[in-house]
Amino acid sequence: MSQTELELEAVNAAILKILSGQVAEYQIKGRQATYLDLSQLRELRSELRIRLQREQAAENGTSRNIGISWRCP
């Protein structure tokens, strides 16, 4: 399993935790910890899905990336 797949799995798990009502912020002895909110997690999930599609396309040789270089005439 690739690093991107592991990250995507962790983000999906974090989204499920928030949706099930688990704590998103806590404080212990004056120190505060806050997890990413739902909108941030959804944005991160979207970015990871795109990255995963690109990685899989590169592995399969179906990438459609085109390189362009600009030069002074």
ZAMARKOL-747237 format. One record per residue (C-alpha): residue number from 1; residue in one letter; x, y, z. Coordinates in steps of 0.05 Angstrom, whole numbers, plus 5000, padded with zeros to 4 digits. Example, Ala and Ser with C-alpha at 12.3 -4.5 7.8 and 13.67 -1.06 7.14 Angstrom:
# residues 2
REC   i aa   px   py   pz
REC   1  A 5246 4910 5156
REC   2  S 5273 4979 5143
END
This chain:
# residues 73
REC   i aa   px   py   pz
REC   1  M 5000 5000 5000
REC   2  S 5028 5068 4981
REC   3  Q 5038 5127 5028
REC   4  T 4982 5164 4994
REC   5  E 4934 5106 5004
REC   6  L 4953 5103 5078
REC   7  E 4942 5178 5086
REC   8  L 4875 5173 5050
REC   9  E 4854 5116 5096
REC  10  A 4873 5157 5158
REC  11  V 4834 5218 5133
REC  12  N 4773 5175 5120
REC  13  A 4778 5147 5190
REC  14  A 4783 5217 5219
REC  15  I 4722 5239 5181
REC  16  L 4683 5179 5207
REC  17  K 4704 5196 5279
REC  18  I 4678 5268 5272
REC  19  L 4613 5245 5240
REC  20  S 4602 5195 5297
REC  21  G 4608 5252 5348
REC  22  Q 4678 5240 5374
REC  23  V 4715 5298 5406
REC  24  A 4748 5346 5358
REC  25  E 4782 5389 5410
REC  26  Y 4807 5378 5481
REC  27  Q 4848 5411 5536
REC  28  I 4892 5378 5589
REC  29  K 4929 5418 5642
REC  30  G 4927 5482 5602
REC  31  R 4950 5449 5537
REC  32  Q 4899 5449 5481
REC  33  A 4896 5402 5421
REC  34  T 4850 5411 5362
REC  35  Y 4840 5362 5305
REC  36  L 4826 5385 5234
REC  37  D 4753 5404 5224
REC  38  L 4707 5368 5176
REC  39  S 4716 5417 5118
REC  40  Q 4792 5414 5123
REC  41  L 4790 5338 5124
REC  42  R 4745 5336 5063
REC  43  E 4791 5383 5026
REC  44  L 4851 5340 5044
REC  45  R 4814 5277 5023
REC  46  S 4800 5309 4955
REC  47  E 4873 5327 4945
REC  48  L 4895 5257 4965
REC  49  R 4846 5225 4917
REC  50  I 4875 5267 4860
REC  51  R 4946 5249 4880
REC  52  L 4928 5175 4883
REC  53  Q 4896 5177 4814
REC  54  R 4960 5209 4786
REC  55  E 5004 5158 4820
REC  56  Q 4962 5100 4793
REC  57  A 4961 5130 4723
REC  58  A 5037 5137 4724
REC  59  E 5044 5065 4747
REC  60  N 4998 5040 4691
REC  61  G 5030 5084 4638
REC  62  T 4965 5121 4625
REC  63  S 4987 5189 4650
REC  64  R 4963 5248 4608
REC  65  N 5011 5300 4635
REC  66  I 5041 5345 4582
REC  67  G 5104 5384 4594
REC  68  I 5111 5454 4567
REC  69  S 5175 5495 4569
REC  70  W 5178 5570 4556
REC  71  R 5239 5598 4522
REC  72  C 5258 5668 4501
REC  73  P 5262 5675 4425
END
